[in-house]
Amino acid sequence: MDIDIKIIGPGCIKCLEAANTVRVMAKEHGLLVQIDKIGNTERIAEFGVLLTPAVVVDGDMKCAGQVPLASLATISYAFKASKIERDKKAAEKFYRKST
């Protein structure tokens, strides 16, 4: 299962840097991610984002108003937590099938 990541912002240089940073971090952690870029003003407002770029990982905003380098630990932790939760769910599903 891929981790759902949204990069929210108008498509400026910082938004592109945020997307590239997230992509590199995911690769370093060996995670499969689905990165969606949200640039429509109405969609940005739906997320309640006031400062861009913003990074949303599996529905939780992890960074807003800066390229995620300053929030690297937070996003890295979110990746690890998402992976652990997904592995746990997969193990539970496998166990239910085998019993």
N, C-alpha and C positions, 0 to 999 in steps of 0.2 A: 504494500500500500504506500502510495506517495504521501508526503507531508504537504499540505495545502498552504502555500505562501502567497500573500498578496503584497505587491509593492504599490503603494498608493501615492500618487502625485501626478503633476501635469506633464511629466516626460522631460523634465529639465536634466541637466548634467548630474545633479545630486541624486535624482531618481535612478538614472542609469548606473551610477556608482553603487547605489544601494542594492540594485538587482545583481550586479556583478559580485559584490561582496557576499551576498547571501548564497549565490551560486557556488562560489569558491568554498565557503564554510561548509555547505552541504556536501560537496565533493570530498573535503578533508575528513568529514565524519562518515563518509561512505553511505550517505542517505539518498534515497530517491525523493525528489521534490517536484512539485508542480507549481511553477511560478506564474502568477497572473499579474499583469500590470493594469491597474485601475487609474485611468486618467480623466474620465468624464467627471465634470464638476458635481453633477447630481449624485453620482455613485460615491465620490469622495465624501460628500456631505452625509450620505447614509451611514458611513463608518464613523462619523463624528470627528473626522480629522480636521484640525485647525492649522497644523504645521506639517509641511511635507519635506522630505519623503517620510512615509510611514511604512512600517513592516508589520504585517499581521501573519502570525503562524498558527495554523489550525484554529482560526477564529479569535485569537487573543492578540491584541496590539502589543508589540514588544519594543517598538521604537517609533518615535515621531519627532519630526523637526530636525533630523540629522542623519547623516550617513551612518549606518549601524556600527562603524568601527568603535565608536564610544560605547556602544551597547553590545559589543561582541560577546561578552560573558553571558549576558541575558539571552541573546539569541542562541548561542551555543548550548546553553542549558535547556532552552525550549526544544531544540532539535533532539537532544539526548532524552528529555522527558517524553517527547512524542514517540521516539523510537522504542523506549522502554514500554510505554503504554500499548503501542501496536504489537510488540512482541508478546506481551502478557495476554492480550486479547486473542492473538493467534494460537498461543499455547492452550488457552481455555477452550477455544473452538475445537482444536485437535483433540483435547482430552474428552470433550463431550461426544465427539464422533467415535472415539475408540472405546467408550464404555457402553 
